[in-house]
């Protein structure tokens, strides 16, 4: 498969206010952890992914300038200003390359604890379920066992507490269709009536009353998008540990320091 790193986006205030001057950057992708930009950790993971063919990065001019200095073979794509627009632009750029893969892994740049094995696990789950689009999911139990003290946001479903990972795999030809759907979801996210029109009032009520299962969510997403979409339950919690707040940053810095010492 090919891979696309979404490296746009500004550093959130909840992270920026606690950072040292040396680590701070306006671009979240270039915030330094233990002396290295977050983007570099994700690049390392992708370079160690056995299933990977080609990598592209969507980012600001500053991010693409850094990319040119550390990984000139990686395809750089200018930031479009919005997440879904970036995903579409990145996938279109990859599809123009010779021998482009039909599959693309799309990942964010703020999960520096991931490894090549993380993404290989996601691909195996995608293939095992025969999907056209897959999103990573893990449980509270897995996250808290891997990173005690780490704070994540969980959704209470009938079969447990889950949190979303920061990577998906899609067949490239369906990305425009998915982009339209997710743009509608994004615009309706703070309007329950608008959301009900998209997913149905009954489904929305089951979500609010916590009577929804993972299987229910998969079926509804497949219905809305018109593709075989589903979740891949990840046992590697690093895919869900994004650095949004200074508390996340400190935990990740400690974890990375430990892993460096152990090797």
Secondary structure, 3 states (H helix, E strand, C coil): CEEEEECCCECCHHHHCCCCCCCCCCEHHHCEECCEEHHHHHHHHHHCCCCCCEEEEEECHHHHHHHHHHCCCCEEEECCCCHHHHHHHHHHHHHCCCCCCCEEEEEECCCCCCCHHHHHHHHHHHHHCCCCEEEEEEEHHHHHHHCCCCCCCCEEECCEEEEEEEEEEEEHHHHHHHHHHHHHHHHHCCCHHHHHHHHCHHHHHHHHCCCCCHHHHHHHHHHHHCCCEEEEECCCHHHHCCCCCHHHHHHHHHHHHHHHHHC
